[in-house]
């Protein structure tokens, strides 16, 4: 079967990565790429490293009724209406890279993001972290996870699933500048980001980053977990994400070697998650669809420390989106992604 695929928002960083991956995917027969800002311009004029020979088109120029799969790479509160329109037009499967369908309740979404454009679709989406929640079966919408939650959930889920008595979870996360998207902003200008580190998602004396409820909600699907302290930081790197996660327990603290064994049990059959004794680095995972995990004990303080590293544009976004498409359609998870393992 040859797939007809559309990418909406193909001029952003995640969108351009989708174009790169889908252009080489053996099951993709036709690929349409939408962008309002660049409509009529060759994709290679905007991103010369891509091999896709077509032009950006206006979204309405794509016949959504003929799409087997549509990827929506718009911002939060911008994607949901497009997802609804695509489904109404007859698109077979929609993979949404925004946060619009990641949370389980409309009220929770509105607390963190504002009014939802398509609340009637809540509950239809599958949360697309297959290594923890399996492949989408019979769903029309896949909610691609955020990059920060992907790293956090992969590191924490096996621990939350098995170890009781967790009293606190603190996540210190570092991300490259591409995680902020292609739209220019003061904090992402070279002179602001270079030779600098910046904690964000902190205001009025409180941490309140929007990924916090996503992490908590999904962890509570696998076990008991307290409220999570999550603080992201912007670092002067183009791509990559690194998290150091400190877990405190009311009772016995799991041994790091035992945790590595849990990782092996849960992820041994998956291509893109691996655990090692050595602490991972951004350089180990940049430009791959791989997440690398590790664990250590702080015996003096009586805490477990987990580490997770991934590429925020691949395993944290577009690579995961293609992996989700593959699994939803019954293909091998690494089809078209073998070279990124």
C-alpha positions as CSV (number, residue, x, y, z in Angstrom):
1,X,0.0,0.0,0.0
2,X,1.3,3.4,-1.0
3,X,0.3,6.2,1.5
4,X,-0.9,9.6,0.7
5,X,0.4,11.9,3.5
6,X,0.0,15.6,4.4
7,X,2.1,17.7,6.7
8,X,0.4,20.8,8.1
9,X,2.9,23.3,9.5
10,X,5.7,22.0,7.4
11,X,7.9,25.1,7.7
12,X,8.7,24.9,11.4
13,X,11.5,22.8,12.8
14,X,9.4,19.8,13.7
15,X,7.6,20.1,10.4
16,X,10.8,20.2,8.4
17,X,12.0,17.1,10.2
18,X,8.7,15.4,9.2
19,X,9.3,16.3,5.6
20,X,12.9,14.9,5.8
21,X,11.7,11.6,7.3
22,X,8.6,11.1,5.2
23,X,10.4,11.9,1.9
24,X,12.5,8.8,2.5
25,X,9.8,6.6,4.0
26,X,9.2,3.5,1.8
27,X,5.4,3.4,2.3
28,X,4.8,7.1,1.5
29,X,3.7,7.5,-2.1
30,X,2.7,11.1,-2.2
31,X,3.5,13.9,0.2
32,X,1.9,17.3,0.4
33,X,3.4,20.0,2.7
34,X,1.3,23.0,3.8
35,X,2.6,26.4,5.0
36,X,0.7,29.7,4.8
37,X,3.9,31.8,5.2
38,X,5.9,30.0,2.5
39,X,3.1,28.9,0.1
40,X,4.4,28.9,-3.5
41,X,8.0,28.6,-2.5
42,X,10.1,25.5,-3.0
43,X,10.7,23.6,0.2
44,X,14.4,23.4,-0.6
45,X,14.6,27.2,-0.9
46,X,13.6,27.4,2.8
47,X,15.4,24.2,3.9
48,X,18.2,23.5,1.4
49,X,19.3,20.3,3.2
50,X,15.9,18.6,2.3
51,X,15.5,16.4,-0.8
52,X,11.7,16.9,-1.1
53,X,11.2,18.4,-4.6
54,X,7.8,20.0,-4.1
55,X,6.5,23.4,-3.0
56,X,4.8,24.6,0.1
57,X,1.0,24.9,-0.5
58,X,-1.8,26.6,1.3
59,X,-3.5,24.1,3.7
60,X,-6.8,24.3,1.8
61,X,-5.1,23.3,-1.4
62,X,-4.5,19.8,0.0
63,X,-7.4,17.3,-0.6
64,X,-7.7,16.0,2.9
65,X,-10.3,13.4,1.8
66,X,-7.6,11.5,0.1
67,X,-5.1,11.5,2.9
68,X,-4.3,8.3,4.6
69,X,-2.3,10.1,7.3
70,X,-2.0,13.8,8.2
71,X,0.6,15.3,10.6
72,X,-0.4,18.6,12.2
73,X,2.6,20.5,13.5
74,X,0.9,23.7,14.6
75,X,1.2,25.4,18.0
76,X,-1.0,24.7,21.0
77,X,-4.6,25.9,20.5
78,X,-3.9,26.2,16.8
79,X,-3.9,22.5,16.0
80,X,-7.3,21.2,17.3
81,X,-9.4,23.0,14.8
82,X,-7.3,21.7,11.9
83,X,-7.5,18.2,13.4
84,X,-11.3,18.4,13.4
85,X,-11.4,19.7,9.8
86,X,-9.2,16.9,8.6
87,X,-11.3,14.2,10.3
88,X,-14.5,15.8,8.9
89,X,-13.0,15.8,5.4
90,X,-12.2,12.1,5.7
91,X,-8.5,11.9,6.6
92,X,-7.8,8.4,7.9
93,X,-5.3,9.1,10.7
94,X,-4.2,12.4,12.3
95,X,-1.0,12.7,14.3
96,X,-1.1,15.9,16.3
97,X,2.3,17.3,17.5
98,X,0.8,20.0,19.7
99,X,-0.6,19.6,23.2
100,X,-4.2,20.0,22.2
101,X,-5.1,16.3,22.8
102,X,-2.5,15.2,25.3
103,X,-4.5,15.9,28.5
104,X,-7.5,13.7,29.5
105,X,-10.0,16.4,30.5
106,X,-11.1,19.6,28.9
107,X,-11.1,21.4,32.3
108,X,-7.4,20.5,32.8
109,X,-6.5,21.7,29.4
110,X,-8.3,25.0,29.8
111,X,-6.6,25.6,33.2
112,X,-3.2,25.4,31.5
113,X,-3.8,26.5,27.9
114,X,-7.1,28.3,27.7
115,X,-10.3,27.4,25.8
116,X,-10.1,24.3,23.6
117,X,-11.2,24.7,20.0
118,X,-12.6,21.2,19.6
119,X,-13.7,19.9,23.0
120,X,-16.0,17.3,21.4
121,X,-12.9,15.4,20.3
122,X,-11.6,14.9,23.8
123,X,-11.2,11.3,24.7
124,X,-10.7,10.2,21.1
125,X,-6.9,10.6,21.0
126,X,-4.3,7.9,21.9
127,X,-1.3,9.2,23.9
128,X,1.5,8.3,21.6
129,X,4.3,7.0,23.8
130,X,4.1,3.4,22.6
131,X,6.9,2.1,24.8
132,X,4.7,2.9,27.8
133,X,1.2,2.9,26.5
134,X,1.3,0.7,23.4
135,X,0.4,1.4,19.8
136,X,-2.8,3.3,18.8
137,X,-5.5,0.7,18.0
138,X,-8.5,1.9,16.1
139,X,-8.0,5.6,17.0
140,X,-8.3,8.4,14.6
141,X,-6.1,10.8,16.6
142,X,-2.7,10.2,18.0
143,X,-1.5,12.9,20.5
144,X,2.2,13.0,20.0
145,X,3.8,13.6,23.5
146,X,5.8,16.6,24.3
147,X,9.6,16.2,24.2
148,X,10.1,16.9,27.9
149,X,7.3,14.4,29.0
150,X,8.8,11.8,26.6
151,X,12.1,11.8,28.4
152,X,10.5,12.0,31.9
153,X,8.0,9.3,31.3
154,X,10.4,6.9,29.8
155,X,12.7,7.3,32.8
156,X,10.1,7.3,35.5
157,X,7.3,4.9,34.3
158,X,9.1,1.6,35.1
159,X,10.0,3.0,38.6
160,X,6.4,4.3,39.3
161,X,5.0,1.0,38.1
162,X,7.1,-1.1,40.5
163,X,8.3,0.9,43.4
164,X,5.9,2.1,46.1
165,X,6.2,4.9,48.6
166,X,7.5,7.7,46.2
167,X,7.3,10.9,48.2
168,X,8.7,13.4,45.7
169,X,9.8,13.7,42.1
170,X,12.0,16.6,40.9
171,X,12.8,17.0,37.2
172,X,15.6,19.4,36.0
173,X,15.4,19.5,32.3
174,X,17.7,21.0,29.7
175,X,16.7,21.7,26.1
176,X,18.4,23.0,22.9
177,X,17.0,26.2,21.4
178,X,15.1,24.4,18.6
179,X,12.7,23.2,21.2
180,X,11.3,26.7,21.3
181,X,10.2,26.5,17.7
182,X,11.2,28.4,14.6
183,X,9.3,31.7,15.4
184,X,11.8,34.3,16.6
185,X,11.7,35.4,20.2
186,X,13.9,37.5,22.4
187,X,15.0,34.5,24.6
188,X,16.0,32.5,21.6
189,X,18.0,35.1,19.7
190,X,21.7,34.2,19.5
191,X,22.8,37.0,21.8
192,X,20.3,35.8,24.4
193,X,20.9,32.1,24.2
194,X,24.6,31.9,23.5
195,X,26.9,31.4,26.5
196,X,23.8,31.4,28.7
197,X,21.4,29.1,30.6
198,X,17.9,30.1,31.4
199,X,15.2,28.5,33.6
200,X,11.7,29.1,32.3
201,X,8.2,28.1,33.1
202,X,8.7,29.9,36.4
203,X,6.6,33.0,37.3
204,X,5.0,34.6,40.4
205,X,7.4,32.7,42.5
206,X,6.1,29.3,41.3
207,X,7.0,26.6,38.8
208,X,4.1,26.3,36.3
209,X,5.3,24.9,33.1
210,X,2.5,23.4,30.9
211,X,4.2,20.0,30.6
212,X,3.7,19.4,34.3
213,X,0.1,18.1,34.2
214,X,1.0,15.9,31.2
215,X,3.8,14.3,33.1
216,X,1.7,13.8,36.2
217,X,-1.3,12.5,34.4
218,X,0.5,9.9,32.4
219,X,2.6,8.7,35.4
220,X,-0.6,8.2,37.3
221,X,-1.8,5.9,34.6
222,X,0.9,3.4,35.5
223,X,1.1,3.8,39.3
224,X,0.9,6.1,42.3
225,X,2.9,9.3,42.0
226,X,2.9,12.6,43.9
227,X,2.9,16.0,42.4
228,X,5.9,16.6,40.2
229,X,8.3,19.6,40.4
230,X,9.4,20.3,36.8
231,X,11.8,23.0,35.8
232,X,13.0,23.3,32.2
233,X,16.1,25.2,31.1
234,X,17.2,26.6,27.8
235,X,20.8,25.9,26.9
236,X,23.0,27.1,24.0
237,X,22.6,24.0,21.9
238,X,20.7,23.5,18.6
239,X,19.0,20.3,19.5
240,X,18.9,17.7,22.3
241,X,17.4,17.3,25.6
242,X,18.7,16.1,28.9
243,X,16.9,15.4,32.2
244,X,18.2,14.7,35.7
245,X,15.3,13.4,37.8
246,X,15.6,13.0,41.6
247,X,13.1,10.6,43.3
248,X,12.6,10.4,47.0
249,X,11.0,7.5,48.8
250,X,9.3,7.0,52.1
251,X,10.9,3.7,52.6
252,X,13.6,1.6,50.8
253,X,15.2,3.2,47.8
254,X,15.6,0.9,44.8
255,X,19.1,0.1,43.8
256,X,20.2,1.6,40.5
257,X,21.1,-1.8,39.1
258,X,17.6,-3.0,39.8
259,X,16.2,0.0,38.0
260,X,18.4,-0.7,34.9
261,X,16.9,-4.2,35.0
262,X,13.4,-2.7,35.0
263,X,14.4,-0.7,32.0
264,X,15.6,-3.8,30.2
265,X,12.3,-5.6,31.0
266,X,10.1,-2.8,29.8
267,X,12.1,-1.6,26.8
268,X,14.0,-4.6,25.7
269,X,11.6,-5.2,22.7
270,X,11.6,-1.6,21.6
271,X,14.1,-0.2,19.0
272,X,14.5,3.3,20.2
273,X,14.9,3.2,24.0
274,X,18.1,1.9,25.6
275,X,19.5,1.9,29.1
276,X,23.2,1.9,30.0
277,X,25.2,2.1,33.2
278,X,27.0,5.2,31.9
279,X,25.2,8.5,32.3
280,X,24.0,9.6,28.8
281,X,25.0,12.8,27.0
282,X,23.3,15.0,24.4
283,X,26.0,14.0,21.9
284,X,25.0,10.3,22.3
285,X,21.5,10.9,21.0
286,X,21.6,14.1,18.8
287,X,20.3,13.4,15.3
288,X,18.9,10.0,16.3
289,X,15.4,8.7,17.3
290,X,17.0,7.1,20.3
291,X,16.3,7.8,24.0
292,X,19.1,6.8,26.4
293,X,18.4,6.2,30.1
294,X,20.5,5.5,33.2
295,X,20.2,5.5,37.0
296,X,22.3,6.1,40.0
297,X,22.0,6.1,43.8
298,X,22.7,9.0,46.0
299,X,23.3,6.8,49.1
300,X,24.3,9.7,51.3
301,X,21.0,11.5,50.8
302,X,19.0,8.4,50.3
303,X,17.6,9.2,46.8
304,X,17.4,7.7,43.4
305,X,18.7,9.8,40.5
306,X,17.5,9.0,36.9
307,X,18.9,10.4,33.7
308,X,17.3,10.6,30.2
309,X,18.6,12.1,27.0
310,X,17.0,12.4,23.5
311,X,16.8,14.5,20.5
312,X,14.0,17.0,21.0
313,X,13.1,17.2,17.3
314,X,13.2,13.4,16.6
315,X,12.3,11.1,19.5
316,X,10.8,14.2,21.2
317,X,8.7,15.2,18.2
318,X,8.9,14.2,14.5
319,X,10.7,10.8,14.8
320,X,8.2,9.7,17.4
321,X,5.3,10.9,15.1
322,X,6.5,8.7,12.3
323,X,7.1,5.8,14.7
324,X,3.5,6.3,15.9
325,X,2.2,6.3,12.3
326,X,4.1,3.0,11.6
327,X,2.7,1.2,14.6
328,X,-0.9,2.5,14.0
329,X,-0.8,1.2,10.5
330,X,0.7,-2.2,11.4
331,X,4.2,-1.5,10.1
332,X,7.5,-2.1,12.0
333,X,8.1,0.7,14.4
334,X,11.4,1.6,12.8
335,X,10.2,1.5,9.1
336,X,11.9,4.5,7.5
337,X,13.7,5.3,10.7
338,X,16.3,2.5,10.7
339,X,19.1,4.9,10.0
340,X,18.2,6.9,13.1
341,X,18.5,4.0,15.6
